Amino acid sequence: MSIWSSSRLVFTILLMLVPVSAAVAQDVFTVRGVEVDATADNVVQAQEMALAEGQRLAADRLFQRLVPAEYLGQVPALGAQSLDDLVQNVSVARERRSDVRYLADLTVGFRPDAVRRLLREAGVPFAETPGRPVLVLPLYGPKGQEVLWQGENPWRDYWANRRGSGGLVPFVAPIGDLSDVVAIDAAAAAAGDIESLWAIAERYGAEDVIVARAYVEGDPKFLLVDSVLYRPDTPPASQGDEILEEPGEDLDDLFERAALRIEAPIQNAWRRENVLRFDSQASLLAEVPLTSLDDWVMVRDRLTQTAAVIEVTLRRLSRRQAIVEVSYVGDEDQLSRALALSKLGLKPKEGAAVWAGQDTADRPAPWSGASTAVPSGGQGGTSGTAATAPAQGTVPAQGTVPAQGSVPAQGTVPTQGTVPASGAGVPASVRLQPRYEIIRTDLAPAAPLDGSG
């Protein structure tokens, strides 16, 4: 047996035994910075009240993160038991207490599958694909007298310390170091100098830039905010707001209301564009160029952590490439956008043959050989324990990988596309022909290892 064959055998076993990380999904379904403050007859009761209210607030924020604004009213009301079913864990920081009062900051983690099930059964559209950062350049002062790095700029100070709204699209402000100062100044930002805007955006991994000019005057305070959104190959979009200080507000409260108004249309547009359309499911066959087994493990993990991906099935593995079947929701454009956020590129394979007269639902199994399905961390979930291969003909528990010829339970390895024993019923003329290629976009192109597949 060759070294590569041995490695392939070992890798196949490891693929079956090691659960796939769902860190990306877990982060989307985690709500941080929930401040609670409760008073009761004693501190124990106050703590119970605070924790219960904090979890409810966290659930509200999670739904605001995932659900387009126009559908929030359709989210089911949660009773105590329903909420408990959604919550996976709660961590507490900055606890303060007296005899009758309890204060803390909570981080609440939710069960992704339970949240998805709740929203799907209620018919509520939702998205869970994180967006790329939007860079905010906060100018302060009257028009024509704006400052960015130099001088007093409370607007930039606010953005530098802002916790964030917790939306799918992160909004970030530059740190203002020497490289930032060299990349752009206040005059270039106010004028919308594209070359300077893209130079600083590249530093922060952003594709979109918002130049937001703010100025406070009067007593009570009156905040004027003019913002311009710059996107590649898109005309700039302007927005203006006038916000009057409310009783009890400080300057940061006023700035936060302005920031939320800037964010809201961008966050909601992203949710709409990336709603997971479960009524539209498909799969595609793709070739993954490889330079090593580690390269494949990296691609596999990124695929399974992509929100639109339901399941990834390994069809062939050689030292130069893997061939995978990717089951997903939505259309190919949505899948491509989701993969791009995982630093993967999806492109048609030049000269690839197609399944003549057949679609995913009725094409035959491609060949006899090992076939391993990995449930996606984005939709299908992952098993928390090592998966085992049951004896031939048995029905494995959900999340396990069945042996060749076994009958998988619903939600594990789909019946369609599995491999019949000894290749029975597979026409000799049937061959696996990937129509797409999936590549890592964070690496420069590299030649594969020498050797046959």
RAGI-V417916 format. One record per residue. N is the residue number from 1. RES is the residue in three letters. OMEGA is omega in radians with two decimals (none if undefined). Layout:
N_RES_OMEGA + N_RES_OMEGA
This chain:
1_MET_-3.12 + 2_SER_3.09 + 3_ILE_-3.11 + 4_TRP_3.13 + 5_SER_3.11 + 6_SER_3.13 + 7_SER_-3.12 + 8_ARG_3.13 + 9_LEU_3.13 + 10_VAL_-3.12 + 11_PHE_3.14 + 12_THR_3.11 + 13_ILE_3.14 + 14_LEU_3.12 + 15_LEU_-3.13 + 16_MET_-2.99 + 17_LEU_-3.02 + 18_VAL_3.10 + 19_PRO_-3.10 + 20_VAL_3.12 + 21_SER_3.08 + 22_ALA_-3.04 + 23_ALA_-3.11 + 24_VAL_3.14 + 25_ALA_-3.12 + 26_GLN_-3.13 + 27_ASP_3.09 + 28_VAL_-3.08 + 29_PHE_3.06 + 30_THR_-3.14 + 31_VAL_-3.08 + 32_ARG_3.01 + 33_GLY_3.10 + 34_VAL_-3.12 + 35_GLU_-3.14 + 36_VAL_-3.13 + 37_ASP_-3.09 + 38_ALA_3.09 + 39_THR_-3.14 + 40_ALA_-3.13 + 41_ASP_3.08 + 42_ASN_-3.02 + 43_VAL_3.11 + 44_VAL_3.10 + 45_GLN_3.12 + 46_ALA_3.13 + 47_GLN_3.12 + 48_GLU_3.12 + 49_MET_-3.11 + 50_ALA_-3.13 + 51_LEU_3.12 + 52_ALA_-3.14 + 53_GLU_3.12 + 54_GLY_3.11 + 55_GLN_3.10 + 56_ARG_3.08 + 57_LEU_3.13 + 58_ALA_3.11 + 59_ALA_3.10 + 60_ASP_3.13 + 61_ARG_3.11 + 62_LEU_3.13 + 63_PHE_3.07 + 64_GLN_3.10 + 65_ARG_-2.97 + 66_LEU_-2.93 + 67_VAL_3.03 + 68_PRO_-2.99 + 69_ALA_-3.08 + 70_GLU_-3.14 + 71_TYR_-3.10 + 72_LEU_3.13 + 73_GLY_-3.13 + 74_GLN_3.12 + 75_VAL_-3.09 + 76_PRO_3.02 + 77_ALA_-3.06 + 78_LEU_2.95 + 79_GLY_-3.10 + 80_ALA_-3.11 + 81_GLN_3.12 + 82_SER_3.11 + 83_LEU_3.13 + 84_ASP_3.12 + 85_ASP_-3.10 + 86_LEU_-3.02 + 87_VAL_3.13 + 88_GLN_3.13 + 89_ASN_3.11 + 90_VAL_3.02 + 91_SER_-3.00 + 92_VAL_3.07 + 93_ALA_3.07 + 94_ARG_3.10 + 95_GLU_2.99 + 96_ARG_-3.08 + 97_ARG_2.98 + 98_SER_-3.14 + 99_ASP_-3.03 + 100_VAL_-3.04 + 101_ARG_3.13 + 102_TYR_3.10 + 103_LEU_3.12 + 104_ALA_2.97 + 105_ASP_-3.08 + 106_LEU_2.89 + 107_THR_-3.05 + 108_VAL_3.06 + 109_GLY_-3.13 + 110_PHE_3.10 + 111_ARG_-3.08 + 112_PRO_-3.09 + 113_ASP_-3.14 + 114_ALA_3.11 + 115_VAL_3.12 + 116_ARG_-3.11 + 117_ARG_3.13 + 118_LEU_-3.08 + 119_LEU_3.14 + 120_ARG_-3.12 + 121_GLU_3.11 + 122_ALA_-3.14 + 123_GLY_-3.11 + 124_VAL_3.09 + 125_PRO_3.10 + 126_PHE_3.07 + 127_ALA_3.08 + 128_GLU_3.12 + 129_THR_3.10 + 130_PRO_3.10 + 131_GLY_3.05 + 132_ARG_-3.12 + 133_PRO_2.96 + 134_VAL_-3.12 + 135_LEU_3.14 + 136_VAL_3.04 + 137_LEU_-3.02 + 138_PRO_3.04 + 139_LEU_3.14 + 140_TYR_3.07 + 141_GLY_3.11 + 142_PRO_-3.14 + 143_LYS_-3.10 + 144_GLY_3.13 + 145_GLN_-3.06 + 146_GLU_2.99 + 147_VAL_3.10 + 148_LEU_-3.11 + 149_TRP_-3.08 + 150_GLN_3.06 + 151_GLY_-3.13 + 152_GLU_-3.13 + 153_ASN_3.13 + 154_PRO_3.11 + 155_TRP_3.08 + 156_ARG_3.10 + 157_ASP_3.13 + 158_TYR_-3.11 + 159_TRP_-3.13 + 160_ALA_-3.09 + 161_ASN_-3.06 + 162_ARG_3.13 + 163_ARG_-3.13 + 164_GLY_-3.09 + 165_SER_-3.11 + 166_GLY_3.11 + 167_GLY_3.13 + 168_LEU_3.12 + 169_VAL_3.11 + 170_PRO_3.05 + 171_PHE_-3.06 + 172_VAL_3.06 + 173_ALA_3.12 + 174_PRO_-3.08 + 175_ILE_3.09 + 176_GLY_3.10 + 177_ASP_-3.06 + 178_LEU_3.14 + 179_SER_3.09 + 180_ASP_-3.12 + 181_VAL_3.12 + 182_VAL_-3.05 + 183_ALA_-3.05 + 184_ILE_3.04 + 185_ASP_-3.05 + 186_ALA_-3.11 + 187_ALA_-3.14 + 188_ALA_3.12 + 189_ALA_-3.13 + 190_ALA_-3.14 + 191_ALA_-3.12 + 192_GLY_3.13 + 193_ASP_-2.99 + 194_ILE_-3.10 + 195_GLU_3.13 + 196_SER_3.13 + 197_LEU_-3.11 + 198_TRP_3.12 + 199_ALA_-3.13 + 200_ILE_3.09 + 201_ALA_-3.12 + 202_GLU_3.14 + 203_ARG_-3.04 + 204_TYR_3.10 + 205_GLY_-3.10 + 206_ALA_3.01 + 207_GLU_-3.13 + 208_ASP_3.11 + 209_VAL_3.03 + 210_ILE_2.99 + 211_VAL_-3.04 + 212_ALA_3.11 + 213_ARG_-3.14 + 214_ALA_3.09 + 215_TYR_-3.14 + 216_VAL_3.08 + 217_GLU_3.03 + 218_GLY_3.06 + 219_ASP_0.14 + 220_PRO_-3.03 + 221_LYS_3.11 + 222_PHE_-3.05 + 223_LEU_3.05 + 224_LEU_-3.14 + 225_VAL_3.01 + 226_ASP_-3.14 + 227_SER_3.11 + 228_VAL_3.13 + 229_LEU_3.10 + 230_TYR_3.10 + 231_ARG_3.12 + 232_PRO_3.05 + 233_ASP_-3.14 + 234_THR_3.10 + 235_PRO_3.10 + 236_PRO_3.13 + 237_ALA_-3.07 + 238_SER_3.10 + 239_GLN_3.12 + 240_GLY_3.14 + 241_ASP_3.01 + 242_GLU_-2.99 + 243_ILE_-3.13 + 244_LEU_3.13 + 245_GLU_3.09 + 246_GLU_-3.14 + 247_PRO_3.10 + 248_GLY_-3.14 + 249_GLU_2.92 + 250_ASP_-3.04 + 251_LEU_3.13 + 252_ASP_3.07 + 253_ASP_3.12 + 254_LEU_3.11 + 255_PHE_-3.13 + 256_GLU_3.09 + 257_ARG_3.11 + 258_ALA_-3.14 + 259_ALA_3.13 + 260_LEU_3.10 + 261_ARG_3.08 + 262_ILE_-3.09 + 263_GLU_-2.88 + 264_ALA_-3.10 + 265_PRO_-3.14 + 266_ILE_3.11 + 267_GLN_-3.07 + 268_ASN_3.09 + 269_ALA_3.12 + 270_TRP_3.12 + 271_ARG_-3.14 + 272_ARG_-3.08 + 273_GLU_-3.02 + 274_ASN_3.04 + 275_VAL_3.12 + 276_LEU_-3.06 + 277_ARG_-3.07 + 278_PHE_3.06 + 279_ASP_3.13 + 280_SER_-3.14 + 281_GLN_-3.11 + 282_ALA_3.04 + 283_SER_3.10 + 284_LEU_3.14 + 285_LEU_-3.06 + 286_ALA_3.05 + 287_GLU_3.12 + 288_VAL_3.09 + 289_PRO_-3.07 + 290_LEU_2.96 + 291_THR_-3.13 + 292_SER_3.04 + 293_LEU_3.10 + 294_ASP_3.11 + 295_ASP_3.13 + 296_TRP_3.14 + 297_VAL_3.12 + 298_MET_-3.14 + 299_VAL_3.13 + 300_ARG_-3.12 + 301_ASP_3.13 + 302_ARG_3.10 + 303_LEU_-3.06 + 304_THR_3.12 + 305_GLN_-3.12 + 306_THR_-2.98 + 307_ALA_-3.04 + 308_ALA_-3.06 + 309_VAL_3.12 + 310_ILE_-3.03 + 311_GLU_3.08 + 312_VAL_-3.12 + 313_THR_3.11 + 314_LEU_-3.12 + 315_ARG_3.11 + 316_ARG_3.09 + 317_LEU_3.03 + 318_SER_-3.09 + 319_ARG_3.14 + 320_ARG_-3.06 + 321_GLN_2.91 + 322_ALA_3.01 + 323_ILE_-3.05 + 324_VAL_2.96 + 325_GLU_-3.09 + 326_VAL_3.06 + 327_SER_-3.02 + 328_TYR_3.06 + 329_VAL_-3.13 + 330_GLY_-3.14 + 331_ASP_-3.06 + 332_GLU_3.12 + 333_ASP_3.11 + 334_GLN_3.09 + 335_LEU_-3.13 + 336_SER_3.11 + 337_ARG_-3.14 + 338_ALA_3.13 + 339_LEU_-3.14 + 340_ALA_3.11 + 341_LEU_3.06 + 342_SER_-3.13 + 343_LYS_3.03 + 344_LEU_3.09 + 345_GLY_3.09 + 346_LEU_3.13 + 347_LYS_3.09 + 348_PRO_3.13 + 349_LYS_-3.07 + 350_GLU_3.08 + 351_GLY_-3.11 + 352_ALA_3.07 + 353_ALA_3.11 + 354_VAL_3.09 + 355_TRP_-3.06 + 356_ALA_3.05 + 357_GLY_-3.11 + 358_GLN_3.01 + 359_ASP_-3.07 + 360_THR_-3.02 + 361_ALA_-3.02 + 362_ASP_-3.14 + 363_ARG_-3.11 + 364_PRO_3.05 + 365_ALA_-2.97 + 366_PRO_-3.13 + 367_TRP_3.00 + 368_SER_-3.13 + 369_GLY_-3.09 + 370_ALA_3.09 + 371_SER_-3.06 + 372_THR_3.12 + 373_ALA_3.09 + 374_VAL_3.10 + 375_PRO_-3.10 + 376_SER_2.99 + 377_GLY_3.14 + 378_GLY_-3.06 + 379_GLN_-2.99 + 380_GLY_-3.10 + 381_GLY_3.12 + 382_THR_3.11 + 383_SER_-3.13 + 384_GLY_3.13 + 385_THR_-3.13 + 386_ALA_3.13 + 387_ALA_3.12 + 388_THR_-3.13 + 389_ALA_-3.11 + 390_PRO_3.10 + 391_ALA_-3.11 + 392_GLN_3.09 + 393_GLY_3.12 + 394_THR_-3.14 + 395_VAL_-3.08 + 396_PRO_3.04 + 397_ALA_-3.11 + 398_GLN_3.10 + 399_GLY_3.13 + 400_THR_-3.14 + 401_VAL_-3.05 + 402_PRO_3.02 + 403_ALA_-3.12 + 404_GLN_3.09 + 405_GLY_3.13 + 406_SER_-3.09 + 407_VAL_-3.07 + 408_PRO_3.01 + 409_ALA_-3.13 + 410_GLN_3.10 + 411_GLY_3.08 + 412_THR_-3.12 + 413_VAL_-3.07 + 414_PRO_3.13 + 415_THR_-3.13 + 416_GLN_3.07 + 417_GLY_3.07 + 418_THR_-2.96 + 419_VAL_3.10 + 420_PRO_-3.14 + 421_ALA_3.07 + 422_SER_3.08 + 423_GLY_-3.10 + 424_ALA_3.05 + 425_GLY_-3.14 + 426_VAL_3.14 + 427_PRO_-3.12 + 428_ALA_-3.09 + 429_SER_-3.08 + 430_VAL_3.10 + 431_ARG_3.11 + 432_LEU_-3.11 + 433_GLN_3.13 + 434_PRO_3.11 + 435_ARG_-3.06 + 436_TYR_3.06 + 437_GLU_3.08 + 438_ILE_-3.08 + 439_ILE_2.99 + 440_ARG_-3.12 + 441_THR_3.14 + 442_ASP_-3.14 + 443_LEU_2.99 + 444_ALA_3.14 + 445_PRO_3.14 + 446_ALA_3.12 + 447_ALA_3.10 + 448_PRO_3.07 + 449_LEU_3.07 + 450_ASP_3.10 + 451_GLY_-3.11 + 452_SER_3.14 + 453_GLY_none
